[in-house]
Amino acid sequence: MKEFYGSCHCGLVKFKFSTKDIFEDIYRCNCSLCLKKSIVMKSIKKDAFSLLSGGKHTTEYQWNKNIARHFFCKNCGVYTHHVRRRDPSQISVNIHCVDDILLTPDIKINQIDGASHD
């Protein structure tokens, strides 16, 4: 397992997580919210994720069935992570918020059909 760190744009919200392969099973979702956020996500087990700072600077957004919990920085507005609706034992992090990670065209990004579950 390798440890990764990330943050929102202004740096108030900071997190870390562990995973074997940062690019394995990354995905985009086609639900109405994810389409508007236009992000790529990496799912991990909740116990592999730690919010290091900025809890008081986050705001939460829920919609539809109110299962998924989406977290944003109140200051800069950047979405950093969410608790998944399909599997609430997992957290998905915004891969673009992870330090020193760059998505290149050769990296496979899966597409999941969240729109069917809205």
Secondary structure, DSSP 8 states (H G I E B T S, - for coil): -EEEEEE-SSSSSEEEEEES-TTTT-EEE-SHHHHHHT--EEEEEGGGEEEEE-GGGEEEE--TTS-SEEEEETTT--EEEEE-SS-TTEEEEEGGGBTT----TTS--EEE-GGGG-
